[in-house]
Structure formats: structure tokens, C-alpha cells
């Protein structure tokens, strides 16, 4: 039994919301991982906080504005919001450096490595409903140890620094020698 009380916001995620969000994002991460020119163009768009460029690049992987609610960037990362049933309202996915540590920095090589690392985990959630159910159960119950084991069973890189439960979702923190900053990949709910 956990000694930490489960945050009420962690109880909101559902299997369909998690799977739908990640299914939409897989083509994007696959393109980042496999296409250096696309990944470099994405990095330029993030660093410049150029939403027009990011939207154009999203369209290239089949993510039109009809499929997601909003896209945002702050020069050090990006977030994609998807509509979700109440009480979540929005469920988001993104990759970012911890705010307050730097400005207008985003490393293409590290972003590509993170994309490659998370794809097996995302694909397992989308294609294996029982696995997705266990992931959601771990989030909802606040069982960080179980979630850590599930994530690491699919994300095999030694650069995965930590796994945590946040806002009805998951934060996977990566640290690579190519960057002085940790890069976080997040899945989380908003709009509570």
C-alpha cells in the first residue's frame, strides 16, 4: 500500500483518452526519429516559436488542425492538446526542457533520440489494450514504482533519467551528453 495520497487529478485519465492521444502522435515521433531534415526543421520552428512552421510540419504527418485542439511552443519545447471528455477537457503530449533553465534552445539530436526511445512505449499502449489498462491503473493509483517498471520495459535507453506521475499522466525525463539540459516527454491532462 502506498503511503502517498493519490492526487485527485491523477484519477482522471482513461484508457481511450491515453490511447487516442498517443495514436495521433506516433506518426510525428516516427518522422522525427527517422528524418533528420524534418527533425531539424521542427527544431528551428521550436527555437523561433514559429507556430506556422510547426503547423505546416504537422500537416506533413497527417495531423491537421481538425485532429488536435491546439499546438503551442515556448522556444524550448512544444505541446499538442487533444480534446477529451470532461472532466479532463484536454489531454496533452509534448517534449520540453524544464522552464526557467534556458531560452530558445532545443537540440535536434536529443529530440530524435527521445522520439526513438519513446516510440515502443507509445506503440505498446496503442496496440496492446491490456498493457494500456495497467499503465492507466498505475497512474490513477499513484503507483510510481509500477509505472516506472512499465515504462522501462519498453524504453530501453540508459538515458531515461526518471519517470514520474503528473496531472493524470507521465513525465519521462531524459539526459543525454549532447545537451546540457534534461529533456522531458510528457503526457498529461489539463483543463480540470
Order of alpha helices (4+ residues) and beta strands (2+ residues): alpha-alpha-alpha-beta-beta-beta-alpha-alpha-alpha-beta-beta-beta
